[in-house]
Amino acid sequence: MPSHDFSGQRVLVTGASRGIGYAIAAAFARAGAELTIFAEDEDVTGAAERIGATAGRRVTGVRCDITDRGQVDKAIDTIDRLDVLINNAGFERITPLFSEDPETETTFRRVIEVNVIGTYLVTRAAVRRMGEGGRIVFTASVWGKTAEGGFSAYCASKHANVGFMRSVARELGPRGIAVNAVCPGWTKTETSLRSLRDEAKTLGITEEAQARKMLAKQAFDGLMEPDDLTDAYLFLSSPKVARNITGQTLHVDRGEFMD
């Protein structure tokens, strides 16, 4: 039995075709939510079908580039009411200052467009479907509180997510909408493993050496799996449990960052 019951709750998870977003979406589906997922890639429909088949319920998948306001508005129009928004969609790439690659600036802009502008567009459109008791949860990052050399765009975007979350929490508080963020640490996803490889290449060391360096920052050893994070999102989205929590960051990072 799921630890939380979202029966009758309408939930939107962005960036849910794989990785952390997929795990979050699957957890909400198992908990009885009426679920919609957004993702930019064409596999979003297949991801929705797989989640639905496992949970035994219908899940709607919508292809959407969240940096495009027209696509966002059209996608949100498929939802008539919303109880929970999980702002999970994100883009992570290495952007070293001294890179000779002419695409680095383009990559920097894309990271900011997806993680900051896209998150703003989705939130602005979705909140119009949300009433009192609504919940918004951002996927920030441990790097939204700390930083890693070479990832200036991603770190800047995640610090921005935390600041945006806090401002929105203040703005939506009078409407009874709670707004919080989860800050994951190193998690075994396609994106994080790519970042590990890219950083190792930039530093001229092996992937194994870079992994040891990265894991040494944690109190607990080892990478997390996406499923290790899902309870944090369910908790912060709960109609009852999180009714007194807003404007907060919940770290699930094996002790990499400690307030």
C-alpha positions in Angstrom: 0.0 0.0 0.0 1.3 3.5 -0.8 2.2 5.7 2.2 0.1 8.6 0.7 -3.3 8.5 -1.0 -3.8 10.9 -4.0 -7.0 9.4 -5.2 -9.0 12.1 -6.9 -6.0 14.4 -7.0 -5.0 15.8 -10.4 -1.2 15.8 -10.7 1.2 17.1 -13.4 4.8 16.0 -13.6 7.1 17.7 -16.1 10.2 16.0 -17.5 8.7 12.6 -16.7 9.7 10.5 -19.7 12.7 9.0 -17.9 15.0 9.3 -14.8 13.8 11.1 -11.6 10.7 12.5 -13.3 9.5 9.0 -14.4 10.0 7.6 -10.9 8.0 10.5 -9.4 5.2 10.1 -11.9 5.0 6.4 -11.3 4.9 6.9 -7.6 1.9 9.3 -7.9 0.2 6.9 -10.3 0.6 4.1 -7.7 -0.8 6.4 -5.1 -4.0 6.9 -7.1 -3.5 10.2 -8.8 -5.1 11.3 -12.0 -1.8 11.9 -13.7 -0.6 13.9 -16.7 3.1 14.0 -17.7 4.9 16.5 -19.9 8.2 15.9 -21.7 10.0 17.3 -24.7 11.0 14.0 -26.3 8.6 11.9 -28.3 8.7 8.9 -25.9 6.5 10.8 -23.5 3.4 8.9 -24.8 5.2 5.6 -24.3 6.3 6.5 -20.9 2.7 7.4 -19.9 1.5 4.0 -21.2 4.2 2.1 -19.3 3.4 4.0 -16.1 -0.3 3.5 -16.6 0.0 -0.2 -17.3 2.1 -0.8 -14.1 -0.3 1.3 -11.9 -3.5 0.0 -13.5 -4.8 3.4 -14.4 -4.8 5.8 -17.3 -2.0 8.3 -17.6 -1.9 11.1 -20.1 1.4 12.0 -21.8 1.8 15.3 -23.6 4.8 16.3 -25.7 5.8 19.8 -24.7 8.9 22.0 -25.0 8.5 24.1 -21.8 10.6 26.9 -23.2 7.9 27.6 -25.8 5.0 29.5 -24.2 2.6 28.5 -27.0 3.3 24.8 -26.4 3.0 25.3 -22.6 -0.3 27.0 -22.9 -1.6 24.4 -25.3 -0.5 21.6 -23.1 -1.9 23.1 -19.9 -5.2 23.6 -21.7 -5.6 19.8 -21.7 -6.0 20.0 -17.9 -9.1 21.6 -16.5 -8.1 21.4 -12.8 -4.8 20.9 -11.0 -4.0 19.9 -7.4 -0.3 19.2 -7.7 2.4 20.5 -10.0 5.9 18.8 -9.9 8.3 21.1 -11.8 10.9 18.5 -12.6 11.9 19.2 -16.2 15.5 20.2 -16.5 18.6 20.2 -18.6 22.1 19.6 -17.3 25.3 20.0 -19.2 28.9 21.0 -18.4 29.7 24.6 -19.4 33.4 25.4 -18.6 34.4 29.0 -18.8 37.6 28.3 -20.8 36.0 25.8 -23.2 37.1 26.1 -26.8 33.9 24.6 -28.0 31.8 27.3 -29.8 28.6 25.5 -28.7 29.3 26.2 -25.0 27.5 29.5 -25.0 24.5 28.0 -26.8 24.5 25.2 -24.2 24.6 27.8 -21.4 21.6 29.6 -22.8 19.6 26.4 -23.3 20.2 25.3 -19.7 18.9 28.7 -18.4 16.0 28.6 -20.9 14.8 25.1 -19.8 15.5 25.3 -16.1 14.6 28.9 -15.4 12.4 30.3 -18.2 10.6 27.0 -18.8 9.9 26.4 -15.1 8.5 30.0 -14.9 6.2 29.4 -17.9 4.8 26.2 -16.6 4.2 27.5 -13.2 2.5 30.7 -14.4 0.2 28.7 -16.7 -0.5 25.9 -14.2 -1.3 28.0 -11.2 -4.4 29.3 -13.0 -5.8 25.8 -12.8 -5.0 25.5 -9.1 -7.1 26.4 -6.1 -6.7 26.6 -2.3 -4.8 23.5 -1.0 -2.7 23.2 -4.2 0.9 22.0 -4.0 3.9 22.9 -6.2 7.2 21.1 -5.8 10.3 22.0 -7.7 13.2 19.7 -8.5 16.2 21.9 -7.6 19.5 20.2 -6.8 22.1 20.0 -4.1 23.9 22.4 -6.5 21.1 24.8 -5.8 22.8 25.3 -2.4 26.4 24.5 -3.3 28.3 24.5 -6.6 30.6 22.5 -8.8 33.2 23.9 -11.1 32.5 23.7 -14.8 28.7 23.6 -14.3 28.1 27.3 -14.0 24.9 27.3 -16.1 23.3 24.4 -14.2 24.3 25.7 -10.8 23.1 29.2 -11.6 19.8 27.7 -12.8 19.2 25.6 -9.7 20.0 28.5 -7.4 17.5 30.5 -9.4 14.9 27.6 -8.9 15.3 27.9 -5.2 14.9 31.7 -5.2 11.9 31.5 -7.6 10.3 28.8 -5.4 10.6 31.1 -2.3 9.2 34.1 -4.0 6.3 32.1 -5.4 5.7 30.6 -1.9 5.3 34.1 -0.6 3.0 35.1 -3.5 0.7 32.1 -3.3 0.6 31.8 0.4 -2.6 33.9 0.7 -4.2 31.5 -1.8 -3.4 28.5 0.4 -1.0 27.0 -2.1 2.2 25.4 -0.7 5.4 25.7 -2.7 8.6 23.8 -1.9 11.6 22.2 -3.5 13.4 18.9 -3.3 17.2 19.1 -3.7 18.5 15.7 -4.9 22.1 14.7 -4.7 23.9 12.4 -7.1 21.3 10.0 -8.5 21.9 7.2 -11.0 20.3 8.7 -14.1 21.4 9.0 -17.7 21.9 12.7 -17.2 24.0 12.5 -14.1 26.2 9.7 -15.5 26.8 11.9 -18.5 27.8 14.8 -16.3 30.2 12.5 -14.5 31.8 11.4 -17.7 32.1 15.0 -19.0 33.6 16.3 -15.8 36.2 13.4 -15.8 37.1 14.2 -19.4 37.5 17.9 -18.6 39.7 17.1 -15.6 41.7 14.5 -17.4 41.0 11.7 -15.0 39.1 8.4 -15.2 35.4 8.2 -14.6 36.1 5.9 -11.6 38.4 8.6 -10.0 35.8 11.3 -10.6 33.1 9.1 -9.0 35.2 8.5 -5.9 35.9 12.3 -5.7 32.2 13.1 -6.0 31.0 10.4 -3.5 33.6 11.5 -1.0 31.6 14.7 -0.4 28.6 12.6 1.0 28.1 11.3 4.5 26.7 8.1 3.1 28.5 6.4 0.3 27.0 5.4 -3.1 24.7 6.8 -5.7 20.9 7.0 -5.1 18.4 5.4 -7.4 15.5 7.6 -8.7 13.0 5.7 -6.6 14.9 6.8 -3.5 13.6 10.3 -4.1 9.9 9.8 -4.6 8.7 9.8 -1.0 10.0 13.4 -0.6 7.8 14.6 -3.5 4.7 12.7 -2.2 5.3 14.1 1.3 5.5 17.7 0.1 2.5 17.2 -2.1 0.3 15.7 0.6 -3.0 17.5 1.2 -2.6 17.0 5.0 1.0 16.3 5.9 2.5 19.4 4.2 -0.2 21.9 4.9 2.1 23.9 7.2 5.2 23.6 5.1 6.0 26.2 2.4 9.1 28.0 1.0 11.4 25.1 2.1 14.0 23.0 0.5 14.2 19.3 1.4 17.6 17.8 0.7 17.8 14.1 -0.3 21.5 14.0 -1.0 23.1 11.4 1.3 24.5 14.2 3.4 26.4 16.1 0.7 25.0 19.4 2.0 24.1 20.1 5.6 22.3 23.3 6.7 
